[in-house]
Amino acid sequence: MFSYPIQIRFRDMDAFNHVNNAVYHSYLEEGRIQFMRHLGIQRQPGSGLGWILVRTEIDFRGQARYGDDLVIEVKLSRMGNRSFELHHRITRPNDQSLIVEAKSVQACMDYDAGKSIAIPDDWREKLRVES
């Protein structure tokens, strides 16, 4: 499972002195981007090939506060013909607390044509190796 550290910013807090629920979408996005970068799957300049987020599902399991160090874990949980699903966990390592469990679905896109396409074979291989 790929891991990426996140530090909570003061602006991530809400009036209840914990990380606002909407902020977790940004944390998950950062984890997803770093996971794909780690695999060498990035949109290349001049290329219309990329991926797009089509669904997220978040279960809030705990609270995080300013000063907490968090880790986002990402792994492939399902791969279809045109889309793939990632499983995410956000934890606080110092006490092993589970803060968030989430799923996201990404579709492979030809941005120039404006439509989804089959996941390229080299992406499939990279995603399988990491899972």
Residue pairs with C-beta under 8 A, 6 or more apart in sequence:
1 73
1 74
1 75
2 31
2 34
2 35
2 38
2 73
2 74
2 75
2 130
3 71
3 72
3 73
3 74
4 30
4 31
4 34
4 35
4 71
4 72
4 73
4 74
5 69
5 70
5 71
5 72
6 27
6 30
6 31
6 69
6 70
6 71
6 72
6 90
7 69
7 70
8 19
8 64
8 65
8 66
8 67
8 68
8 69
8 70
9 66
10 66
12 19
12 20
12 23
12 66
13 19
13 20
13 65
13 66
14 20
17 65
17 66
18 63
18 64
18 65
19 63
19 64
19 65
21 58
21 60
24 58
24 60
24 90
24 100
24 102
25 56
25 58
27 70
27 72
27 90
27 100
28 56
28 58
28 72
28 88
28 90
28 100
28 102
28 104
29 53
30 72
31 72
31 73
31 74
31 88
31 90
32 53
32 74
32 86
32 88
32 104
32 106
34 72
34 74
35 74
35 86
35 130
36 42
36 51
38 130
39 126
39 127
39 129
39 130
40 126
41 51
41 123
41 126
41 127
43 49
43 50
43 111
48 109
48 110
48 111
48 112
48 113
49 108
49 109
49 110
49 111
49 117
49 120
50 108
50 109
50 111
51 106
51 107
51 108
51 109
52 106
52 107
52 109
53 104
53 105
53 106
54 83
54 105
54 106
54 107
55 103
55 104
55 105
56 102
56 103
56 104
56 105
57 102
57 103
57 104
58 100
58 101
58 102
59 100
59 101
59 102
60 99
60 100
61 98
61 99
61 100
61 101
62 92
62 97
62 98
62 99
62 100
63 99
64 70
64 90
64 92
64 99
68 92
68 94
69 92
69 93
69 94
70 90
70 91
70 92
70 93
70 99
71 90
71 91
71 92
71 93
72 88
72 89
72 90
73 88
73 89
73 90
73 91
74 86
74 87
74 88
75 86
75 87
75 130
75 131
76 84
76 85
76 86
76 87
76 127
76 128
76 130
76 131
77 85
77 86
77 87
77 103
77 131
78 84
78 85
79 85
79 119
79 124
79 127
79 128
80 119
81 118
81 119
82 107
82 108
82 116
82 117
82 118
82 119
83 105
83 106
83 107
83 108
83 116
83 119
84 105
84 106
84 108
84 119
84 127
85 103
85 104
85 105
85 106
86 103
86 104
86 105
86 106
87 101
87 102
87 103
88 100
88 101
88 102
88 103
88 104
89 98
89 100
89 101
89 102
90 98
90 99
90 100
90 102
91 97
91 98
91 99
92 99
107 116
108 116
108 117
108 118
108 119
108 120
108 123
109 115
109 116
109 117
110 116
110 117
119 127
